[in-house]
Amino acid sequence: MSQNRDINKGTKTKEKILKVAASLFSQLGYRGASVRKIAAEVGIRESALYNHFKNKEEIFLEVAKDIFSSPFSLSNDEIKELALRGKPFLQKFTMQYKMLTFDKSNEGMFRLLMIELMQNRLLREQFISEFHNKNIKTLSEGFFIMMQNSLIRSSDPMLVAYEFISTLFYIRLQVTMLKFDANSVNHLSTQFEKHVDFFWESIKIG
């Protein structure tokens, strides 16, 4: 029983470290958010933080993984079932992507990650793995199912996946840049849905 309590306490502390770190990274940047500051904000000793993470870079990469992760929080069976319905597959993916884009808790970190990508090789590898490869794989599998069931025109499903997600990523980047200069992003709020409508009309059969 005591061991379970220790495990739960450790898990909660780790989660709190990641939450605090994400906030500090967003406010102070990678270099400004020291391990000492993160530990102080969490309310633990710096030495105690090293029981959960070996260094600041490991904390940063763990936070980044959540920001980069695929927005499609569905099982493989659910993805296949949704793909058989055609357009709803794209709508579900896009809706979750849009939620990430306008999530205020992600804004600062996403902006920081765009900067750090050019300076951190491990972060670039993680971006390719967690964001690019997983999303392309999910989308291409969905498009392949649609092609097999004559819902959309036959083509290279991976290329179609590239075409679909590239616009979503650009809209997300545009939102980030506009918000950085405190400009309005209201005119972009419907661009995600418009993209789905336009894209579906260009690939559907009939």
Summary of the structure (lengths in Angstrom):
residues: 206
radius of gyration: 19.8
end to end distance: 61.3
largest distance: 63.7
contacts: 584
relative contact order: 0.10
helix: 78%
strand: 1%
